[in-house]
Amino acid sequence: MKIDWAALGSVFGVSLIATVALVGLFTLGIVGLTKHEAAAADGGSATMARTGAYACFALCAAAVAYGIYLIVT
């Protein structure tokens, strides 16, 4: 049995980058919702923060759906 170390390293690197990017995007969504709640408590309006948070969550869902699509096909 021969292991293709270059391919294994490539898969590891892409998986690491994708994981960090997805977690970072989800974190930005949570921060956006927190900013919106803080602004609402102060009587202000932060619709841009809420919209950005929803966009981050939508991108996370799209990335997960694309990953499932790649696995299934």
All heavy atoms as TSV, in Angstrom:
chain	resi	resn	atom	element	x	y	z
A	1	MET	N	N	0.840	-1.166	0.000
A	1	MET	CA	C	0.000	0.000	0.000
A	1	MET	C	C	0.895	1.242	0.000
A	1	MET	O	O	1.836	1.346	0.783
A	1	MET	CB	C	-0.886	-0.013	1.242
A	1	MET	CG	C	-1.810	1.168	1.295
A	1	MET	SD	S	-3.117	0.982	2.504
A	1	MET	CE	C	-2.318	1.564	3.969
A	2	LYS	N	N	0.575	2.172	-0.898
A	2	LYS	CA	C	1.359	3.392	-1.030
A	2	LYS	C	C	0.461	4.581	-0.715
A	2	LYS	O	O	-0.636	4.695	-1.229
A	2	LYS	CB	C	1.886	3.514	-2.453
A	2	LYS	CG	C	2.785	4.705	-2.651
A	2	LYS	CD	C	3.356	4.702	-4.068
A	2	LYS	CE	C	4.352	5.794	-4.253
A	2	LYS	NZ	N	3.829	7.079	-4.500
A	3	ILE	N	N	0.926	5.458	0.150
A	3	ILE	CA	C	0.161	6.639	0.541
A	3	ILE	C	C	0.656	7.827	-0.263
A	3	ILE	O	O	1.861	8.092	-0.328
A	3	ILE	CB	C	0.314	6.910	2.050
A	3	ILE	CG1	C	-0.251	5.750	2.848
A	3	ILE	CG2	C	-0.366	8.217	2.423
A	3	ILE	CD1	C	-0.017	5.857	4.332
A	4	ASP	N	N	-0.272	8.541	-0.879
A	4	ASP	CA	C	0.052	9.759	-1.615
A	4	ASP	C	C	0.059	10.917	-0.622
A	4	ASP	O	O	-0.970	11.507	-0.310
A	4	ASP	CB	C	-0.975	9.983	-2.727
A	4	ASP	CG	C	-0.610	11.137	-3.631
A	4	ASP	OD1	O	0.465	11.746	-3.428
A	4	ASP	OD2	O	-1.399	11.418	-4.547
A	5	TRP	N	N	1.243	11.218	-0.094
A	5	TRP	CA	C	1.361	12.218	0.960
A	5	TRP	C	C	1.004	13.618	0.484
A	5	TRP	O	O	0.476	14.428	1.256
A	5	TRP	CB	C	2.765	12.189	1.551
A	5	TRP	CG	C	3.008	10.940	2.326
A	5	TRP	CD1	C	3.741	9.861	1.935
A	5	TRP	CD2	C	2.485	10.625	3.619
A	5	TRP	NE1	N	3.709	8.893	2.898
A	5	TRP	CE2	C	2.952	9.333	3.952
A	5	TRP	CE3	C	1.677	11.284	4.521
A	5	TRP	CZ2	C	2.630	8.720	5.146
A	5	TRP	CZ3	C	1.360	10.668	5.721
A	5	TRP	CH2	C	1.830	9.400	6.022
A	6	ALA	N	N	1.265	13.911	-0.778
A	6	ALA	CA	C	0.929	15.238	-1.301
A	6	ALA	C	C	-0.581	15.441	-1.324
A	6	ALA	O	O	-1.081	16.507	-0.943
A	6	ALA	CB	C	1.508	15.412	-2.700
A	7	ALA	N	N	-1.314	14.421	-1.755
A	7	ALA	CA	C	-2.776	14.517	-1.784
A	7	ALA	C	C	-3.335	14.600	-0.366
A	7	ALA	O	O	-4.274	15.361	-0.105
A	7	ALA	CB	C	-3.374	13.323	-2.517
A	8	LEU	N	N	-2.760	13.824	0.552
A	8	LEU	CA	C	-3.208	13.863	1.941
A	8	LEU	C	C	-2.971	15.236	2.556
A	8	LEU	O	O	-3.838	15.786	3.245
A	8	LEU	CB	C	-2.486	12.783	2.756
A	8	LEU	CG	C	-2.918	12.621	4.204
A	8	LEU	CD1	C	-4.376	12.174	4.268
A	8	LEU	CD2	C	-2.023	11.638	4.914
A	9	GLY	N	N	-1.819	15.824	2.296
A	9	GLY	CA	C	-1.523	17.163	2.787
A	9	GLY	C	C	-2.432	18.215	2.180
A	9	GLY	O	O	-2.868	19.148	2.858
A	10	SER	N	N	-2.752	18.050	0.904
A	10	SER	CA	C	-3.654	18.985	0.228
A	10	SER	C	C	-5.053	18.927	0.837
A	10	SER	O	O	-5.667	19.967	1.091
A	10	SER	CB	C	-3.707	18.654	-1.255
A	10	SER	OG	O	-4.643	19.455	-1.908
A	11	VAL	N	N	-5.556	17.738	1.079
A	11	VAL	CA	C	-6.872	17.586	1.688
A	11	VAL	C	C	-6.873	18.167	3.099
A	11	VAL	O	O	-7.821	18.858	3.496
A	11	VAL	CB	C	-7.302	16.102	1.700
A	11	VAL	CG1	C	-8.522	15.892	2.572
A	11	VAL	CG2	C	-7.576	15.627	0.289
A	12	PHE	N	N	-5.809	17.925	3.848
A	12	PHE	CA	C	-5.710	18.479	5.199
A	12	PHE	C	C	-5.713	20.000	5.164
A	12	PHE	O	O	-6.413	20.650	5.948
A	12	PHE	CB	C	-4.442	17.962	5.901
A	12	PHE	CG	C	-4.215	18.597	7.233
A	12	PHE	CD1	C	-4.966	18.213	8.325
A	12	PHE	CD2	C	-3.254	19.587	7.405
A	12	PHE	CE1	C	-4.771	18.800	9.575
A	12	PHE	CE2	C	-3.051	20.173	8.634
A	12	PHE	CZ	C	-3.809	19.781	9.724
A	13	GLY	N	N	-4.935	20.585	4.273
A	13	GLY	CA	C	-4.847	22.044	4.187
A	13	GLY	C	C	-6.170	22.686	3.795
A	13	GLY	O	O	-6.607	23.667	4.399
A	14	VAL	N	N	-6.832	22.127	2.794
A	14	VAL	CA	C	-8.113	22.676	2.360
A	14	VAL	C	C	-9.162	22.519	3.460
A	14	VAL	O	O	-9.961	23.425	3.706
A	14	VAL	CB	C	-8.571	22.009	1.047
A	14	VAL	CG1	C	-10.006	22.360	0.720
A	14	VAL	CG2	C	-7.650	22.403	-0.096
A	15	SER	N	N	-9.162	21.387	4.139
A	15	SER	CA	C	-10.109	21.167	5.231
A	15	SER	C	C	-9.872	22.150	6.369
A	15	SER	O	O	-10.824	22.696	6.939
A	15	SER	CB	C	-9.993	19.745	5.767
A	15	SER	OG	O	-10.306	18.809	4.774
A	16	LEU	N	N	-8.630	22.398	6.700
A	16	LEU	CA	C	-8.302	23.338	7.766
A	16	LEU	C	C	-8.741	24.751	7.410
A	16	LEU	O	O	-9.373	25.441	8.225
A	16	LEU	CB	C	-6.799	23.302	8.055
A	16	LEU	CG	C	-6.307	24.173	9.197
A	16	LEU	CD1	C	-6.859	23.650	10.518
A	16	LEU	CD2	C	-4.796	24.186	9.232
A	17	ILE	N	N	-8.444	25.176	6.197
A	17	ILE	CA	C	-8.824	26.526	5.767
A	17	ILE	C	C	-10.342	26.675	5.715
A	17	ILE	O	O	-10.896	27.682	6.167
A	17	ILE	CB	C	-8.184	26.858	4.405
A	17	ILE	CG1	C	-6.676	27.021	4.578
A	17	ILE	CG2	C	-8.792	28.111	3.793
A	17	ILE	CD1	C	-5.910	27.113	3.292
A	18	ALA	N	N	-11.036	25.668	5.182
A	18	ALA	CA	C	-12.498	25.740	5.095
A	18	ALA	C	C	-13.135	25.768	6.482
A	18	ALA	O	O	-14.108	26.508	6.715
A	18	ALA	CB	C	-13.030	24.558	4.293
A	19	THR	N	N	-12.593	25.003	7.404
A	19	THR	CA	C	-13.137	24.973	8.762
A	19	THR	C	C	-12.949	26.316	9.456
A	19	THR	O	O	-13.882	26.841	10.064
A	19	THR	CB	C	-12.459	23.859	9.577
A	19	THR	OG1	O	-12.683	22.609	8.926
A	19	THR	CG2	C	-12.999	23.807	10.984
A	20	VAL	N	N	-11.769	26.872	9.353
A	20	VAL	CA	C	-11.500	28.164	9.989
A	20	VAL	C	C	-12.380	29.255	9.365
A	20	VAL	O	O	-12.931	30.102	10.078
A	20	VAL	CB	C	-10.001	28.519	9.890
A	20	VAL	CG1	C	-9.739	29.955	10.290
A	20	VAL	CG2	C	-9.187	27.565	10.745
A	21	ALA	N	N	-12.536	29.228	8.045
A	21	ALA	CA	C	-13.365	30.231	7.371
A	21	ALA	C	C	-14.830	30.105	7.781
A	21	ALA	O	O	-15.503	31.111	8.047
A	21	ALA	CB	C	-13.227	30.090	5.863
A	22	LEU	N	N	-15.335	28.882	7.856
A	22	LEU	CA	C	-16.737	28.678	8.217
A	22	LEU	C	C	-17.008	29.085	9.661
A	22	LEU	O	O	-18.008	29.744	9.949
A	22	LEU	CB	C	-17.118	27.213	7.995
A	22	LEU	CG	C	-18.592	26.887	7.928
A	22	LEU	CD1	C	-19.252	27.635	6.790
A	22	LEU	CD2	C	-18.787	25.399	7.745
A	23	VAL	N	N	-16.122	28.735	10.568
A	23	VAL	CA	C	-16.288	29.133	11.969
A	23	VAL	C	C	-16.175	30.648	12.116
A	23	VAL	O	O	-16.934	31.274	12.854
A	23	VAL	CB	C	-15.262	28.393	12.865
A	23	VAL	CG1	C	-15.235	28.983	14.261
A	23	VAL	CG2	C	-15.587	26.915	12.926
A	24	GLY	N	N	-15.255	31.258	11.398
A	24	GLY	CA	C	-15.119	32.713	11.431
A	24	GLY	C	C	-16.348	33.420	10.892
A	24	GLY	O	O	-16.800	34.428	11.454
A	25	LEU	N	N	-16.925	32.893	9.829
A	25	LEU	CA	C	-18.129	33.483	9.255
A	25	LEU	C	C	-19.306	33.369	10.218
A	25	LEU	O	O	-20.070	34.317	10.396
A	25	LEU	CB	C	-18.443	32.787	7.932
A	25	LEU	CG	C	-19.421	33.452	6.992
A	25	LEU	CD1	C	-18.920	34.829	6.592
A	25	LEU	CD2	C	-19.615	32.592	5.761
A	26	PHE	N	N	-19.444	32.220	10.854
A	26	PHE	CA	C	-20.520	32.039	11.834
A	26	PHE	C	C	-20.329	32.979	13.026
A	26	PHE	O	O	-21.290	33.556	13.539
A	26	PHE	CB	C	-20.567	30.581	12.298
A	26	PHE	CG	C	-21.811	30.252	13.055
A	26	PHE	CD1	C	-22.983	29.972	12.393
A	26	PHE	CD2	C	-21.807	30.218	14.435
A	26	PHE	CE1	C	-24.145	29.656	13.078
A	26	PHE	CE2	C	-22.954	29.912	15.142
A	26	PHE	CZ	C	-24.129	29.631	14.456
A	27	THR	N	N	-19.076	33.166	13.449
A	27	THR	CA	C	-18.777	34.071	14.549
A	27	THR	C	C	-19.137	35.506	14.193
A	27	THR	O	O	-19.684	36.243	15.026
A	27	THR	CB	C	-17.289	33.972	14.924
A	27	THR	OG1	O	-16.989	32.621	15.276
A	27	THR	CG2	C	-16.941	34.879	16.078
A	28	LEU	N	N	-18.856	35.910	12.964
A	28	LEU	CA	C	-19.246	37.250	12.521
A	28	LEU	C	C	-20.761	37.418	12.554
A	28	LEU	O	O	-21.267	38.496	12.889
A	28	LEU	CB	C	-18.732	37.513	11.109
A	28	LEU	CG	C	-17.256	37.842	10.983
A	28	LEU	CD1	C	-16.877	37.975	9.504
A	28	LEU	CD2	C	-16.920	39.105	11.727
A	29	GLY	N	N	-21.493	36.367	12.220
A	29	GLY	CA	C	-22.947	36.423	12.304
A	29	GLY	C	C	-23.427	36.613	13.728
A	29	GLY	O	O	-24.332	37.416	13.992
A	30	ILE	N	N	-22.825	35.906	14.650
A	30	ILE	CA	C	-23.209	36.047	16.057
A	30	ILE	C	C	-22.870	37.440	16.574
A	30	ILE	O	O	-23.662	38.063	17.292
A	30	ILE	CB	C	-22.527	34.952	16.909
A	30	ILE	CG1	C	-23.114	33.593	16.558
A	30	ILE	CG2	C	-22.690	35.236	18.396
A	30	ILE	CD1	C	-22.420	32.427	17.205
A	31	VAL	N	N	-21.719	37.960	16.184
A	31	VAL	CA	C	-21.331	39.310	16.600
A	31	VAL	C	C	-22.300	40.342	16.030
A	31	VAL	O	O	-22.697	41.290	16.715
A	31	VAL	CB	C	-19.878	39.617	16.178
A	31	VAL	CG1	C	-19.552	41.091	16.333
A	31	VAL	CG2	C	-18.911	38.771	16.982
A	32	GLY	N	N	-22.724	40.151	14.794
A	32	GLY	CA	C	-23.684	41.068	14.187
A	32	GLY	C	C	-25.009	41.076	14.919
A	32	GLY	O	O	-25.610	42.135	15.135
A	33	LEU	N	N	-25.484	39.903	15.317
A	33	LEU	CA	C	-26.732	39.841	16.080
A	33	LEU	C	C	-26.569	40.487	17.451
A	33	LEU	O	O	-27.486	41.138	17.954
A	33	LEU	CB	C	-27.201	38.405	16.230
A	33	LEU	CG	C	-27.829	37.775	14.991
A	33	LEU	CD1	C	-28.281	36.353	15.302
A	33	LEU	CD2	C	-28.985	38.587	14.474
A	34	THR	N	N	-25.416	40.321	18.059
A	34	THR	CA	C	-25.159	40.936	19.359
A	34	THR	C	C	-25.148	42.460	19.242
A	34	THR	O	O	-25.710	43.160	20.094
A	34	THR	CB	C	-23.818	40.438	19.929
A	34	THR	OG1	O	-23.845	39.015	19.997
A	34	THR	CG2	C	-23.556	41.014	21.295
A	35	LYS	N	N	-24.517	42.970	18.191
A	35	LYS	CA	C	-24.490	44.418	17.969
A	35	LYS	C	C	-25.908	44.944	17.744
A	35	LYS	O	O	-26.258	46.019	18.218
A	35	LYS	CB	C	-23.623	44.773	16.764
A	35	LYS	CG	C	-22.167	44.441	16.924
A	35	LYS	CD	C	-21.487	45.388	17.861
A	35	LYS	CE	C	-20.004	45.048	17.902
A	35	LYS	NZ	N	-19.301	45.762	18.933
A	36	HIS	N	N	-26.722	44.173	17.031
A	36	HIS	CA	C	-28.100	44.599	16.781
A	36	HIS	C	C	-28.892	44.653	18.082
A	36	HIS	O	O	-29.642	45.600	18.330
A	36	HIS	CB	C	-28.783	43.650	15.794
A	36	HIS	CG	C	-30.215	43.972	15.562
A	36	HIS	ND1	N	-31.219	43.354	16.257
A	36	HIS	CD2	C	-30.806	44.866	14.753
A	36	HIS	CE1	C	-32.376	43.855	15.881
A	36	HIS	NE2	N	-32.148	44.769	14.952
A	37	GLU	N	N	-28.733	43.648	18.924
A	37	GLU	CA	C	-29.451	43.633	20.203
A	37	GLU	C	C	-28.987	44.769	21.111
A	37	GLU	O	O	-29.796	45.386	21.804
A	37	GLU	CB	C	-29.266	42.285	20.897
A	37	GLU	CG	C	-29.979	41.152	20.199
A	37	GLU	CD	C	-29.696	39.802	20.826
A	37	GLU	OE1	O	-28.965	39.758	21.835
A	37	GLU	OE2	O	-30.200	38.807	20.301
A	38	ALA	N	N	-27.707	45.062	21.110
A	38	ALA	CA	C	-27.193	46.156	21.942
A	38	ALA	C	C	-27.720	47.496	21.445
A	38	ALA	O	O	-28.079	48.367	22.242
A	38	ALA	CB	C	-25.662	46.144	21.927
A	39	ALA	N	N	-27.788	47.671	20.138
A	39	ALA	CA	C	-28.306	48.928	19.587
A	39	ALA	C	C	-29.804	49.057	19.858
A	39	ALA	O	O	-30.292	50.148	20.143
A	39	ALA	CB	C	-28.034	48.999	18.097
A	40	ALA	N	N	-30.523	47.955	19.788
A	40	ALA	CA	C	-31.958	47.995	20.069
A	40	ALA	C	C	-32.213	48.321	21.540
A	40	ALA	O	O	-33.172	49.009	21.871
A	40	ALA	CB	C	-32.597	46.663	19.700
A	41	ALA	N	N	-31.359	47.840	22.426
A	41	ALA	CA	C	-31.515	48.131	23.853
A	41	ALA	C	C	-31.250	49.610	24.141
A	41	ALA	O	O	-31.839	50.182	25.056
A	41	ALA	CB	C	-30.570	47.263	24.674
A	42	ASP	N	N	-30.375	50.223	23.355
A	42	ASP	CA	C	-30.075	51.645	23.529
A	42	ASP	C	C	-31.080	52.546	22.813
A	42	ASP	O	O	-30.952	53.760	22.870
A	42	ASP	CB	C	-28.662	51.957	23.021
A	42	ASP	CG	C	-27.594	51.320	23.885
A	42	ASP	OD1	O	-27.897	51.005	25.057
A	42	ASP	OD2	O	-26.462	51.147	23.391
A	43	GLY	N	N	-32.015	51.966	22.118
A	43	GLY	CA	C	-33.019	52.752	21.419
A	43	GLY	C	C	-32.650	53.080	19.984
A	43	GLY	O	O	-33.390	53.757	19.293
A	44	GLY	N	N	-31.544	52.602	19.522
A	44	GLY	CA	C	-31.106	52.868	18.153
A	44	GLY	C	C	-31.546	51.767	17.201
A	44	GLY	O	O	-32.244	50.828	17.570
A	45	SER	N	N	-31.119	51.906	15.972
A	45	SER	CA	C	-31.446	50.922	14.958
A	45	SER	C	C	-30.157	50.474	14.280
A	45	SER	O	O	-29.380	51.290	13.813
A	45	SER	CB	C	-32.396	51.505	13.921
A	45	SER	OG	O	-32.614	50.587	12.882
A	46	ALA	N	N	-29.927	49.195	14.231
A	46	ALA	CA	C	-28.736	48.650	13.581
A	46	ALA	C	C	-29.172	47.589	12.580
A	46	ALA	O	O	-28.832	46.418	12.694
A	46	ALA	CB	C	-27.778	48.086	14.614
A	47	THR	N	N	-29.937	48.009	11.598
A	47	THR	CA	C	-30.428	47.055	10.604
A	47	THR	C	C	-29.298	46.500	9.758
A	47	THR	O	O	-29.385	45.375	9.274
A	47	THR	CB	C	-31.487	47.708	9.697
A	47	THR	OG1	O	-30.919	48.859	9.084
A	47	THR	CG2	C	-32.711	48.103	10.477
A	48	MET	N	N	-28.235	47.271	9.575
A	48	MET	CA	C	-27.098	46.785	8.795
A	48	MET	C	C	-26.417	45.629	9.514
A	48	MET	O	O	-25.995	44.669	8.873
A	48	MET	CB	C	-26.112	47.922	8.556
A	48	MET	CG	C	-25.102	47.612	7.521
A	48	MET	SD	S	-25.928	47.364	5.946
A	48	MET	CE	C	-24.741	48.055	4.881
A	49	ALA	N	N	-26.325	45.693	10.837
A	49	ALA	CA	C	-25.727	44.603	11.604
A	49	ALA	C	C	-26.575	43.342	11.486
A	49	ALA	O	O	-26.048	42.245	11.316
A	49	ALA	CB	C	-25.570	45.002	13.068
A	50	ARG	N	N	-27.890	43.492	11.556
A	50	ARG	CA	C	-28.776	42.327	11.443
A	50	ARG	C	C	-28.718	41.747	10.038
A	50	ARG	O	O	-28.653	40.528	9.865
A	50	ARG	CB	C	-30.201	42.715	11.797
A	50	ARG	CG	C	-31.143	41.528	11.738
A	50	ARG	CD	C	-32.533	41.867	12.168
A	50	ARG	NE	N	-32.996	43.070	11.461
A	50	ARG	CZ	C	-34.139	43.659	11.723
A	50	ARG	NH1	N	-34.919	43.212	12.669
A	50	ARG	NH2	N	-34.498	44.722	11.040
A	51	THR	N	N	-28.698	42.609	9.037
A	51	THR	CA	C	-28.621	42.141	7.656
A	51	THR	C	C	-27.302	41.426	7.401
A	51	THR	O	O	-27.267	40.374	6.752
A	51	THR	CB	C	-28.766	43.328	6.686
A	51	THR	OG1	O	-29.985	44.008	6.970
A	51	THR	CG2	C	-28.772	42.865	5.250
A	52	GLY	N	N	-26.220	41.971	7.906
A	52	GLY	CA	C	-24.916	41.318	7.766
A	52	GLY	C	C	-24.868	39.979	8.475
A	52	GLY	O	O	-24.275	39.021	7.975
A	53	ALA	N	N	-25.497	39.917	9.651
A	53	ALA	CA	C	-25.526	38.655	10.396
A	53	ALA	C	C	-26.296	37.596	9.627
A	53	ALA	O	O	-25.858	36.448	9.514
A	53	ALA	CB	C	-26.150	38.870	11.773
A	54	TYR	N	N	-27.440	37.992	9.072
A	54	TYR	CA	C	-28.228	37.037	8.288
A	54	TYR	C	C	-27.487	36.606	7.031
A	54	TYR	O	O	-27.568	35.445	6.619
A	54	TYR	CB	C	-29.583	37.629	7.933
A	54	TYR	CG	C	-30.531	37.760	9.103
A	54	TYR	CD1	C	-31.588	38.649	9.064
A	54	TYR	CD2	C	-30.363	37.008	10.261
A	54	TYR	CE1	C	-32.458	38.777	10.132
A	54	TYR	CE2	C	-31.218	37.133	11.330
A	54	TYR	CZ	C	-32.267	38.013	11.271
A	54	TYR	OH	O	-33.122	38.135	12.332
A	55	ALA	N	N	-26.732	37.513	6.438
A	55	ALA	CA	C	-25.931	37.160	5.264
A	55	ALA	C	C	-24.839	36.152	5.635
A	55	ALA	O	O	-24.574	35.209	4.884
A	55	ALA	CB	C	-25.313	38.408	4.651
A	56	CYS	N	N	-24.213	36.353	6.793
A	56	CYS	CA	C	-23.190	35.404	7.251
A	56	CYS	C	C	-23.787	34.024	7.491
A	56	CYS	O	O	-23.216	33.008	7.087
A	56	CYS	CB	C	-22.525	35.910	8.526
A	56	CYS	SG	S	-21.421	37.309	8.280
A	57	PHE	N	N	-24.956	33.987	8.122
A	57	PHE	CA	C	-25.606	32.705	8.365
A	57	PHE	C	C	-26.026	32.041	7.056
A	57	PHE	O	O	-25.928	30.813	6.911
A	57	PHE	CB	C	-26.805	32.874	9.289
A	57	PHE	CG	C	-26.443	33.279	10.687
A	57	PHE	CD1	C	-27.208	34.184	11.379
A	57	PHE	CD2	C	-25.321	32.764	11.316
A	57	PHE	CE1	C	-26.880	34.562	12.669
A	57	PHE	CE2	C	-24.975	33.129	12.600
A	57	PHE	CZ	C	-25.755	34.036	13.276
A	58	ALA	N	N	-26.473	32.833	6.087
A	58	ALA	CA	C	-26.862	32.279	4.787
A	58	ALA	C	C	-25.644	31.705	4.057
A	58	ALA	O	O	-25.734	30.634	3.432
A	58	ALA	CB	C	-27.533	33.350	3.937
A	59	LEU	N	N	-24.510	32.388	4.150
A	59	LEU	CA	C	-23.289	31.869	3.531
A	59	LEU	C	C	-22.822	30.585	4.208
A	59	LEU	O	O	-22.324	29.674	3.544
A	59	LEU	CB	C	-22.190	32.927	3.561
A	59	LEU	CG	C	-22.362	34.085	2.590
A	59	LEU	CD1	C	-21.304	35.151	2.841
A	59	LEU	CD2	C	-22.287	33.595	1.160
A	60	CYS	N	N	-22.979	30.504	5.528
A	60	CYS	CA	C	-22.640	29.267	6.241
A	60	CYS	C	C	-23.532	28.117	5.773
A	60	CYS	O	O	-23.044	27.014	5.519
A	60	CYS	CB	C	-22.797	29.449	7.750
A	60	CYS	SG	S	-21.491	30.388	8.520
A	61	ALA	N	N	-24.819	28.387	5.662
A	61	ALA	CA	C	-25.748	27.350	5.205
A	61	ALA	C	C	-25.435	26.934	3.770
A	61	ALA	O	O	-25.496	25.737	3.434
A	61	ALA	CB	C	-27.182	27.847	5.313
A	62	ALA	N	N	-25.065	27.888	2.928
A	62	ALA	CA	C	-24.715	27.572	1.544
A	62	ALA	C	C	-23.450	26.720	1.477
A	62	ALA	O	O	-23.360	25.781	0.675
A	62	ALA	CB	C	-24.538	28.852	0.740
A	63	ALA	N	N	-22.470	27.022	2.320
A	63	ALA	CA	C	-21.235	26.240	2.335
A	63	ALA	C	C	-21.496	24.812	2.798
A	63	ALA	O	O	-20.948	23.852	2.234
A	63	ALA	CB	C	-20.199	26.907	3.235
A	64	VAL	N	N	-22.342	24.661	3.807
A	64	VAL	CA	C	-22.678	23.314	4.291
A	64	VAL	C	C	-23.455	22.551	3.225
A	64	VAL	O	O	-23.183	21.373	2.968
A	64	VAL	CB	C	-23.471	23.395	5.615
A	64	VAL	CG1	C	-24.052	22.054	5.988
A	64	VAL	CG2	C	-22.580	23.917	6.727
A	65	ALA	N	N	-24.406	23.216	2.577
A	65	ALA	CA	C	-25.184	22.562	1.517
A	65	ALA	C	C	-24.283	22.156	0.353
A	65	ALA	O	O	-24.445	21.068	-0.213
A	65	ALA	CB	C	-26.291	23.488	1.034
A	66	TYR	N	N	-23.320	23.001	0.004
A	66	TYR	CA	C	-22.388	22.661	-1.071
A	66	TYR	C	C	-21.512	21.462	-0.688
A	66	TYR	O	O	-21.245	20.591	-1.512
A	66	TYR	CB	C	-21.521	23.862	-1.419
A	66	TYR	CG	C	-20.555	23.607	-2.550
A	66	TYR	CD1	C	-21.018	23.356	-3.836
A	66	TYR	CD2	C	-19.185	23.615	-2.328
A	66	TYR	CE1	C	-20.142	23.116	-4.871
A	66	TYR	CE2	C	-18.308	23.375	-3.356
A	66	TYR	CZ	C	-18.780	23.136	-4.640
A	66	TYR	OH	O	-17.896	22.892	-5.662
A	67	GLY	N	N	-21.083	21.414	0.563
A	67	GLY	CA	C	-20.302	20.267	1.029
A	67	GLY	C	C	-21.099	18.977	0.971
A	67	GLY	O	O	-20.587	17.932	0.558
A	68	ILE	N	N	-22.355	19.045	1.366
A	68	ILE	CA	C	-23.209	17.853	1.284
A	68	ILE	C	C	-23.417	17.456	-0.172
A	68	ILE	O	O	-23.392	16.275	-0.508
A	68	ILE	CB	C	-24.544	18.109	2.012
A	68	ILE	CG1	C	-24.295	18.214	3.511
A	68	ILE	CG2	C	-25.556	17.014	1.710
A	68	ILE	CD1	C	-25.503	18.664	4.317
A	69	TYR	N	N	-23.593	18.448	-1.038
A	69	TYR	CA	C	-23.754	18.170	-2.465
A	69	TYR	C	C	-22.512	17.457	-3.017
A	69	TYR	O	O	-22.629	16.505	-3.796
A	69	TYR	CB	C	-23.983	19.487	-3.220
A	69	TYR	CG	C	-23.896	19.349	-4.716
A	69	TYR	CD1	C	-24.925	18.781	-5.446
A	69	TYR	CD2	C	-22.773	19.803	-5.402
A	69	TYR	CE1	C	-24.838	18.647	-6.820
A	69	TYR	CE2	C	-22.675	19.683	-6.772
A	69	TYR	CZ	C	-23.698	19.111	-7.477
A	69	TYR	OH	O	-23.610	18.972	-8.836
A	70	LEU	N	N	-21.320	17.905	-2.622
A	70	LEU	CA	C	-20.100	17.263	-3.089
A	70	LEU	C	C	-19.971	15.831	-2.595
A	70	LEU	O	O	-19.464	14.954	-3.308
A	70	LEU	CB	C	-18.877	18.071	-2.646
A	70	LEU	CG	C	-18.647	19.402	-3.343
A	70	LEU	CD1	C	-17.446	20.119	-2.725
A	70	LEU	CD2	C	-18.442	19.211	-4.828
A	71	ILE	N	N	-20.435	15.572	-1.388
A	71	ILE	CA	C	-20.343	14.225	-0.836
A	71	ILE	C	C	-21.331	13.292	-1.496
A	71	ILE	O	O	-21.002	12.140	-1.830
A	71	ILE	CB	C	-20.552	14.257	0.694
A	71	ILE	CG1	C	-19.372	14.942	1.361
A	71	ILE	CG2	C	-20.743	12.864	1.251
A	71	ILE	CD1	C	-19.579	15.234	2.833
A	72	VAL	N	N	-22.552	13.772	-1.743
A	72	VAL	CA	C	-23.610	12.919	-2.273
A	72	VAL	C	C	-23.350	12.549	-3.735
A	72	VAL	O	O	-23.585	11.416	-4.137
A	72	VAL	CB	C	-24.986	13.596	-2.111
A	72	VAL	CG1	C	-26.071	12.865	-2.859
A	72	VAL	CG2	C	-25.335	13.683	-0.626
A	73	THR	N	N	-22.862	13.512	-4.537
A	73	THR	CA	C	-22.674	13.221	-5.963
A	73	THR	C	C	-21.425	12.508	-6.260
A	73	THR	O	O	-20.573	12.104	-5.844
A	73	THR	CB	C	-22.684	14.511	-6.788
A	73	THR	OG1	O	-21.667	15.383	-6.333
A	73	THR	CG2	C	-24.010	15.157	-6.748
